Amino acid sequence: MSAHAAQAIAQLVAEQPVRLLVVDDGRDNRLLLERILRPEGYELRFASDGCDALAQASAQRPDLVLLDVVMPGMDGFEVCRRLKQDQRLAEVPVIFLSALTEVDDKLTGLSLGAVDWVAKPFDAREVQARVRNQVHLRQMSRSLLRANHDLQAKQSRLNEDLAAAADIQRSLMPRTAPSGAEFELAWRFVPCQAVGGDIFNVLPLRDEHLALYVLDVAGHGVPAAMVTVSTVQSLSPLAGLVQAPGSGPPLAPARVLERLDAEYPLERFGKHFTIAYALLDLRTGRLRCSSAAHPRPLLQGTDGRIRELRAGGTIIGLDGLLPFTEDDLQLAPGERLLLYTDGITELADPQGRAFGEERLWAFLERRQGQPLQDLCDDLLAELRTFAAADEPRDDITFLALDWRGLPCPGPQA
Amino acid sequence: MHIDIEDLEDVTVVTVHEPRLDALVAAELRNRLMDLVGQGRTRLALDVSRVGFIDSSGLGVLVALLRRLGKPQALALWGPTPAVDRTLRLARMDRILTLVPDRDAALCALRE
């Protein structure tokens, strides 16, 4: 809590008069206490026996009770015991006033939950000082309670905002996989907080091209998520970065990364990102791919063997420090492409060992030919088993494509 | 955040004692290093031999530092563990950073 907020709360509390309930069967004592305490600015109420004290306490919820011990009928100890048993009143501090001088009596009083003990006959200044202390403590604990309540309210608003942000982020990702006779797509996205620094997309582009990308902004949470929102916009087909406005084929992946690199210098958001970007020509099966400091996309052949698509460059954000290269290859029917973020390979087990590329490759080799949706489910399950009870420290995203090959040419019209 | 700073005449040697350079420590490390540059240190030799893991946030620290220093020759690193070395190469940072075998080589490279 800021000093300013603390002050504001203290003021609020101070503006309400402090209410004291004085309980004593002796009229002279009540008058005396009134003379002692009135000048301190308290609002005073009086009770002359235990029953009246409980009734008034219940009705007024005083800030402090000054309680005589020896009274006819219900004594002060019993009043205190009952106050402490009442949930609404248990927190009200009680100061005993008594002519009893035995240590045992004092201990009994304090063990019942009283905060202080003042011996009769009173010294006016002592009574004033002890009451003042307790009132001050009470105000502090109240302002803490109030601050705590405010914080909880703020936290719950923040949580609602985060949930809304997560919905927005999810709305930027494709809901249903585009499909065609030539290919099949599937993906999974598991942010480690409500919102994440990973994002992916599948874009149908001109001339029957399909662009796929997986992007990972450094860091997590809201700041990283906001950058992902910006990049999704930049990479949308209408923004002109992945394909020129008007006509013409989509830009080559290396060119796309160059332009991203120019558009997102590190200084712009204080954040850099990595990306794997693939462009598939659905008419021919030509695949071009470039990665900026991103885990390399994996291509699995029909024989099960996996290779990395290594072309690319360094982190997006260095403003042209290194050129981007690209892989350019021909997909064969039955080949499988996997784009993913390092949330998979850096996922740690309880001993801190990373899942690593070897495990990922071995997994893919075991599951070669398995339907894509099953593969995705099984991979998530495998990762969860590996991490055991540990929460992932990074977002997990992967995107897989199976190339079925070109449909057989029908009879020419 | 635990780093050691040793000011030589013309080069500052920074030893990073963090086992992981990830999102948890990146912001603080970045600020500490930026402060060093802000205080007028223009050549930094970075000992990363105690760092067992670096992620993209950690790489971001190196990149930001490089940009703040203005020229790649003003920063030299030595001692990357195999995991860190692999990540640096994957991100092609090995082409931007001056990676050298040891402290002497770092001082040499920076004094060229």
Interface residues (C-beta under 8 A of the other chain):
Chain A: D216 A218 G219 H220 L266 E267 K271 H272 F273 T274 A293 P295 R296 G312 G313 T314 I315 G317 L318 L321 L322 D342 E346 R393 D394
Chain B: D22 A23 A26 F53 D55 S56 S57 L59 G60 V63 A64 R67 L90 A91 R92 M93 R95 I96
